[in-house]
Amino acid sequence: MNKVVYVPAFFEPVGKNKTVKVSTGEKKKGFFGGEKGVTRKETQWEQTGWSDCRIDGERLANDLAEIVSGLNSEGYEIVSVTPVTSGSYDWKYELKSGGYQSSGYGGYGYGYGYSFTNSLIVTAKKIA
């Protein structure tokens, strides 16, 4: 008996470094005798969204390891792990009249495409 398991890939989180003030827990006396908390500046990474072209390879590897471990504990032997590739593209082309006394034509165009691992398909066979 065979079993097929789908392991989705997720895009990588993207973000930026942000400087924040963090309390040290210490207090110091102020100019007028009051106490105020001491802070220090710290740089922290803040997620702003998700990549549209790079997958999170570390997460995919961990998800695959979890699936393989589960199948092995159920008595299955892994036969194959097949990547599923997907892709995206964009293009633009524009032709305009122009030149000397509007008798000529000119224009431009561009296009690009890329592929990425969309998921993995794990095929396993029941050990007799």
Secondary structure as GFF3:
##gff-version 3
##sequence-region A 1 128
A	DSSP	beta_strand	2	8	.	.	.	ID=ss1
A	DSSP	beta_strand	11	29	.	.	.	ID=ss2
A	DSSP	beta_strand	35	55	.	.	.	ID=ss3
A	DSSP	alpha_helix	57	73	.	.	.	ID=ss4
A	DSSP	beta_strand	76	98	.	.	.	ID=ss5
A	DSSP	three_ten_helix	100	102	.	.	.	ID=ss6
A	DSSP	beta_strand	104	126	.	.	.	ID=ss7
###
